[in-house]
Amino acid sequence: MFSFISKLIGFINQTIAAFGITAGVAIAFTNVVARYVFDASLVWATELTIFLFLWSVFFAAAYCFKKDAHIAVTVVLDVVPTKIAKPMLLISHIVTFFFLLAVAYYGYEYLLLVAELDERSIDLWDMPMWIVYLVIPVSFAFGAYRVAEKIVHIIKTPHDKVVPESEAEMVLAELGVKHDDDSNKHVKELNDMVKEVEKKTGGML
């Protein structure tokens, strides 16, 4: 069941993120052509484009929690022993989980207030604004679910394997190069260079 929920959330996140950015760009381009070529303007285009981009960004951010694609400074985790790194990583994810959950809850509370006040968009066909603000509780709830998955994963993972690979190490892995492979002189030099750059950039290579 959890596997189905995870796949469903992933599908929703990816679909809305892709559709939002695609539709937003298409509408913005159409409005520019209408304004400069036909000397006309779509009154609703700007507001709809903003809302589409908003939904795309929020759901893409929720999806990034699954892929560990958010920027993270791992310089401390890289230098402390793995037995300490695991509880540190666990605590940071728990704090993130409760933060996302709090935003989702208060976003829902604000949604109810907007619906009660019957706030509507003037330019966008008198559309109820609670539809737009729905993105906050839903996307943050999805993000919280993803972080909960990560918390379970961290608990189950041995401490010596819990620290995620850096982005550079992932690239090397895709090329078939293991970060701990010292059998080749050039591979060793490349790995040493990656580690040095990671230290200087604070894990944000």
PyMOL commands that set and color helices and strands:
alter all, ss='L'
color gray80, all
select helices_A, chain A and resi 2-36+45-67+75-79+82-117+129-133+135-156+159-161+167-174+185-200
alter helices_A, ss='H'
color red, helices_A
deselect
rebuild
show_as cartoon
